[in-house]
Amino acid sequence: MRILIIEDDGGLSRGITFTMEREGYKVECCSGYKQGLAKVQKTPPELILLDWNLPDGDGLDLCKKIREFSHVPILMITARDMEMDEVMCLECGADDYIAKPFSLAVLKARVSALSRRYVLKTGSKRLLVSGDISIDGAEMKAYKGDRALDLSLTEFRLLKYFLENKNQVLLKEQILEYVWDMGGTFVEENTLTVNIGRLRRKLETNSSSTEYIKTIHGMGYLWEECHD
């Protein structure tokens, strides 16, 4: 597993790196917001250790920024230890939180737990596969064969939901709740229809066909796996 440490305390970074590399992890370090974001975007890691206080930005803001395009596990490191601080980290998208000072043994256990959850969640580099369609969950990328698909976040979430529920009829209400209604905001059914249409056009060989996503009239949609 590849770990990226975003921490401006050089001594702490070296200590963590030494410990993690002894456990077999590959570790890369950077010391600021801009450098960290650039590394995540260029070479996505499989786990991030992210300091709250960075010299050129806020770690929580960086966590939220990363969450816009990646599901990579993030462990926040901070000198703050109030309950509200932990809540803020988790609400910004972090998977776990550890307050300074901490023992490297405890950090190692936290990283190990996150890595196990990552492996269970992804299983392999390609998280979900159906025929020639596949999804890389770590990098939030979708492919048709070897060709990367240019999907919006909504289209990606739709495709992921279909591939997680292959050969099952999904009610329109279920899809709306999963893809859009995370914050309790009502979305019109027409929004679903439009986005299904866009996703179809990016997936189908023939624009007039329904090669993957079948419409079940009066109910919803079905991803029919018939290409394996």
N, C-alpha and C positions, 0 to 999 in steps of 0.2 A: 504493500500500500504506500502511495506517495502522500507525504504530509507537507503542507506549506505552513510555516510559522511566520506570522506577521506581528512582530514585537520589536520595539526600539531599544530594549535593554539587551545589549550584546552579551553580557554575562549569562543572563537567563536563557537567551536563545541557544548559546553554546551548551549549557547544561542540559537543556531539553533535547537538543540535537544528539548529543552523546548518548543519552539514555535511550532515545527512540531508535537510533541506529543500531545499538546493541540488541534491540528487540527485533531487528530485521526490517525496519521501516526505511524508506528512502525519504530524506528530509531536505527541504530547501527553505532558506530564510530570506526575509526582507524586513525592512525597518519602518515602512511608512504606508500610508493610505494609497497614494498614487501608484507606488511600486507594487504593492500587494494586489490592487485591482488589475493592473496590467498583467501580472503573472497568472492570476486566476483566469483571465480572459484568453491569454495566449496558450497556456499549458495547464488546463484544469487539473487541480490536485484531487485526491480522493478523500482528504480530510484537511480541515483548516484549524489551526490554533491561532486565535485572533485576540490581540490586546485591545481593551476598551479605549485606552488613552494613547493615541498616536501623535507624533510631532506635527503632522500635516493634515490631521482630520480626526473625526470621531469614529471609533471602532463600531459603534452601533449603526451609524450611517453606512459604513462599509458593509456591514452584515446585511442590511436591508438592500443595498445595491446588488450584492452578490445574489441575493434571493430572487432578484428580478429575472435571472437567467440560469440559475443553477440550484440543484437540490443537494449539493455536496454537504456532508456533515460539518458543522461549525461548533467548536468549543471556545467559548469566550473566556479570556483571562483578564482579571481585573483586581485592582486594589480595594474595590468597594465590596462590602459584604452585608449590606442591608437586604431584607427580603424584597423590597421594591426594586432594588438593583437587579436581582435575579429575575424578577417578573419582566422588567424592561428588556433584558437580554433575550428571554424566551419569546416575548412578543415581537421582537425585531427579527426573529427567524433563527436564532441560535438553537442548537440541539442540546447543549449542556453549558455549564457555567462553573468556573472554579475561581476562588478568591485567593489573592496573595496575602501572606506567604503560604505556600503549599508544598507538600513533599512530592518529590518526583515519583515516588511509588504510587501515591494517590493519582497523580496525573497519568501515569502509565496505565493504571486500572481504568480510568475514565476513557482514555484513548482506545484501549482494548475493547471496552464495551461498545463504544461508538463504531469501531471497525467491524465488530460482529454484526451489529444492526445493519451496517452498510452492506455487508456480504449477503445477509439474509434478504435484504430489500432488493438488491440488484442481481445477485447470483452470478452474473458475469458482466462483461463489458456491454453487451447488448441485452438490455433488460427484458424487452418484450419482442417477440417475433411472430409474424403470421404470414406465411408464404414469403413473398419478396419484400414485405414491409417490416421494418424493424425500428426499435427505439433504443437509443443510448440514454438511459436515465441519468447517469452521472453528468453528462454534458448537455442534456436536454436537446438532443438532436434526433431527427427522424430520417430514415433512408428508404428509398425504393431501389432494391438491389444495392449497388454501390453508390448510387446518386443521392446526395443529400437533398432533402426537401426543404423548401423555404416556407416554413410555417410560422404563423403568429403564435403567441403564447396561448390564445384561446383554441386555435386549431390543434396545437400540440396537446393541450389538455383533453380535447375531444378524442383525438387519436389514441392517447394513452388509456382513456376510459374504455374505449371500444376494445382495445387489445387486451385489457384486463378482464373483459367480459365477453370473450369470443363466443359466438353461437348462442348468445342469450339475448332475448328481446329486452331492450332498455326503454322504459317509459320516458316520455318527454320530460315529465316532472323529475325523474331521477337524474337525467342528464343536466337539466337546468340547475338543479341543486348542487351537483358535483362540480360543474364547470364554472358557474357564475355566482351562485347564491351563497358563497362562503360568508359574506358579511350581512346576510339577511336582506339584500337588495333584490327587489322583484325584477325579473327580466322577462320581456315579452317573448311569446313563443316564436314570433317572426324572427327574432334574433338568432334563435337556434336554427331555424330553417336556412337563413342566409349563410351562417357559418358552416353548416353541413354541406351546403352547395359549394362553398369555397374549398372545403377540404376534399370533396369529391373531385373537383376539377384538378386538384394537385396530385391526386392519387390515381385516377382512372386513366387507362390507356386510351379509351374512347370516351370523349366528353359526354356522349349521349347514353353511356352505359351506367349500370350500378354494379360494378365489378366487386366492390368491397362492402359498401354500406347499403343495406336494403331498407326501404321504407315499409314499415308495417302499419298500414292505414288504420287510423283511429287509436293507435297505441304509441308507437315510437319508431325505433330503429334497431337494426340487427347487423352486427359485423359477422358475416358468414365466412368462416374459414374453409376454403375449398381449394387452396393452392399448394398445400403441403405434399 
